[in-house]
Every structure is written in structure tokens, then in C-alpha cells.
Amino acid sequence: MRSNRPATEDDWNWKARGETDTQRLDRQWNGLLQELRVLQTGVQLLTGFLLILPFQPRFDQLTSGIQYLYLATVSASMVATVFILAPVSNHRVLFRQRKLRHLVESAHRFAIIGLFFLGLALVGSVVLIFDAVLGPVSAVIGAVIAVVLFAYVWLVAPWSHRADPATFAKIDQPTAAASRST
């Protein structure tokens, strides 16, 4: 059975978009920046809220286990913040150095690592909140639901679509823009 997948991503981009390697890198960089802009505000707000919790009057009433969970959660949120903002600092250091391929590849890795730690921080936040409001049993249930939800929405659903051969069914038909440029 012949695969509908192109030999390389470059082949697909040229056939479907009439796009050079540099144009593809520009598009990928812009796409990554848009994704990171969406994440940036949320992760910074989460980190900010977590940072003020120890200064609340009831914080001393938390068990030592929950306080350790808090420290793990705020640490995960800080790591997520660092990785989600890392492409900006990399871009500043590498500006005008013709390192776009490196920027795109490293930003991609940083975004994945940042999302992983954001997921940990969000699950930790669920546990902290559910434990404070309803107790430890509800906290465990909330954590399990959050982990399953993140795993499905962030991993299972996209990976199942990625493996779907129908995704590549029309790649051999160049767009009108690609046809005009050849």
C-alpha cells in the first residue's frame, strides 16, 4: 500500500504551499510565538497566585504534606514560566545571527517542557484547592480527573490525529499559490 505521506516535510511544504525552507522556518517561528503568547499570561498568573499563598493567614494550618505539595507546585509553575519565556531570551541573544532554525527547534523543545511543568503545576493546584475546600479524598479524585483530562486533551487526541493517514490525503495537490509560483 502506497503511503500518502510525502518523503520529507520540506517536500510537503513545497508541494502544498510553495514554501522555501526559510519561509517555513519563519512561519513556524511565528506560530510558536503565538502559542507562547497564549501560555505566557496564564502561567505567569498561576505563578503569581501561588507565590502569595504562604502569606495568607491559613497557610500555617496546612499539614506538612500539603505544604510540601505547595512547594512542588510552585516549583513546577516557576519551571514552566522559565521554559515558556525562554524563546524570548534566546531570540534576544541570537538576534540577527541567522540562527532561525536553532530558535525554532529550541523553542519547540522549550514549549513542550514548559507545557509538561504547567500540567504538573495545574494538577498540584487542583490538589491544593480541593484539599482546602473538601478534604484529601476529593483532592485525590480531582487530581486523577485533571491528569486524565490533560493526558487525553494534550497527548492522546493530538497523537491519534497525527497518526491518521487521512491527514495526508491531499498533499499531492498543490495550492493555487504554489501553482502560480512554479
N, C-alpha and C positions, 0 to 999 in steps of 0.2 A: 504494500500500500504506500503510495507516494505521499510524503508529508507536505502539507500546505505551508509549512514554516519556511521562511527564507533562510539562505545559508548563514547570513550574519545580520546583526541589527543594522549595520551600515547599508546592506543590500535593501532591506525593507525600507529604511528611511529614504533611500534614493528612489526606489520604485514608487512608494506611496506618497512621498512628499516632495521629491526633487530636492532633497536637503543634503547639503555637504556635511562633512564631519564637524566643521566649526559651527555651522548653523544648528546642528543637533546639540552640540555642547551648550551653545547659547540658550536654546530652548529648554534643555534640561536644567541649566543653572537657574533660569527664571522660574521654572516650575518648582524647583526645590525651595527657592526663596519664598514663593507664595505659600507653600506648605509650612515652612518655618515661621512665617508671619502669623499664621493661624495658631500654631502651637505656642509661640513666644508669650503672648499675653496670658493665656491660660496657665502655663507653667509658672510664670512669674507671680501671678495672683495666688496660686496654690502655695507656692513657697513663702510668699509674704504672710499669708494667713497662718501657715504652720509656724513661722518664726515668732509670732506674737503669743502663741498658746502658753508657753511657760510663764508668761507674765500675768496670766489670768488667775483669779483667786482660787479656783477649784483645782488647779493643776497639781498642787501638793497632795490632794486627796486621791490621785490616781495610784494604782498599785505600781510596784516597781516594774512588773512585766509590761504594763501598758506604757510606762514612761520609756522603757527600752524600745518598745514598738514605735513610740513617737520619735525617738532619736533615729531609728532606722528609716522611718517615713520621711522625716525632714532631710535626712542624708540622701535618700533616693531622689527627692524633689530637687535638692541642690545639684546633684549629679546630672539630672535631666536638664536643669537650667543651663549648666555648663556646656553640655553637648549640643543642646538646641541652639545656643548662641555662638558656638564655636565657628561655624562657617563665616560669620561676620568678621571675627578677628582674623581668621585665615585670609579672607578676602582683603582686608586692610594690609596685612603683611605682604601678601603676594600681588597686590595691585600693580598692574602694568608689567608683570613679569612673564606674561604669556604662559601661565600655569592653569588655564581653564580646565583642562582635563583632570588635573590633580584636585582642583577645587570642587569639581562636580563629584568625583569619586569619594573624596574625603567627606564632603557634605552629606552624601548619601549614607555613608557609614555612621557619621555623627547623628543623623536624623534617626536611624534605626536604633542606635544605642540610647539616644535621648527618649525615644518612644518607649523602649523597654523600661527604663527607670521611671518614666512618667507613669506607666502602668503600675509599677510597684508602689509608687507614691500614692496613686489613686486608691489602690486596694488597701494600703495602710490607712489612708484617710477614712475609708468606709469602716474599717475595723474600729478605729478610734471613735468615730461618731456613733456607730451602732452600740458599741460598748458603753459609752457615756449615757446614751438615751435609753437603751433597752436591756443592756447586760451582755455578758460574754457569749451566751448561746446565739443570740441574734447577731453578734459581731462575726461569729464563725459562719453563720448562714449567709450574711451579707458579703463576706469575703469570698466564699465559694461562688456565689452568684456573680460577683464582679469579675473573678478570674475566668469563669466560663464565658461571660459576655465578652470580655476583652479577647480571649483566645479565639472565639468564633468570629467576631467582627474584624479584629485586627490581623488574624492569621488564617483561619480555616476558609472563610469566604473568599478573600483575595487569592489565596493559593489555589483553591479549586477552580476559580475562573482563569487563573494563569495557565493551568494545565489543560484547559478546554481547547481542543483543536479547532472548534468553530471560530475562535477568536482570530485565527489567521486565515480564514476562508477567502477573503477578498484582497489579500496583499498583492496579488499579481496584477491587479487593475490599478494603474497609476491614476492619480487625481488629475483634474484638469490643469492645475498649476504645474504639476510635474510634466505633463504632456507638452505644455507651452514652452517649458524651459529646455527641452531637449531638441 
